[in-house]
Amino acid sequence: MFRCTRDAEFSLRHVVKALLLAGLSGVPAIQAQQTQANTTQGIYTCTDARGRKLTSDRPIAECNDREQKLLNPSGTLKARVGPTLTLKERADLEARDKAEQEERARLNEEKRRERALLIRYPNKVIHDKERAAALAQIGVVRQAATTRIEELQRQRAAVLEEMEFYKRDPSKAPPSLRLQVEEVAQSLAIQQRFIADQDTEIKRVNAHFDEELVRLKQLWALHAPAPPAAANKTR
């Protein structure tokens, strides 16, 4: 029983001693690994504002306002690190990047629209046909308003003829007759404004198709098939 206890104490002391030795010997090893890792990453070097040549295993704060060189362990150039940007410089850079992205998006959208335009109007005949259809649709609506005006003008003539009996004193005309005069006048004004709006719409549609045609002519010329090669001359 006593022998077993002494053997157990000896084994325990041996294990503790081994762990302590392993821990102490591991500290230099970890430091060596960290040093090796820093060396593998490279060496930063620069000349600061005072003309001092500085070297470090990490970016050098004194040279944040200028370019730094990152060297390989062999001393060869690995990369160049630009100066750290100020808040204003960073904001300006982000604004330029945003503007460039928006311009690229605009150009992509313009190209997409051009492709869609070419698919919709492969030639001038189809474009002219759609213009005519759009104008014809407006013409139908305008003609309906014109017909309505003609009807209102006939109604107004009839009402004014009745008002002739009261031309010396229109206040003696029946209220219903005076109301008819006002209603016809208002309806005529509404229809005339409507026709003016349709005339404006006709101009807008024509301007749209004219502008579209200018661009289409350019696109048709760009995408026109190449002319066939001239036939070989007879020898």
TAURHU-V546346 format. One record per run of one state. SS is the DSSP state (hx for helix, st for strand, lp for the rest). FROM is the first residue (numbers start at 1). TO is the last residue. Records with the same first field share a line. If there is no record, write none. Layout:
SS=FROM-TO ; FROM-TO
This chain:
lp=1-1 ; 42-42 ; 48-52 ; 57-60 ; 64-67 ; 72-76 ; 82-86 ; 121-123 ; 167-169 ; 173-174 ; 223-235
hx=2-41 ; 61-63 ; 87-120 ; 124-166 ; 170-172 ; 175-222
st=43-47 ; 53-56 ; 68-71 ; 77-81
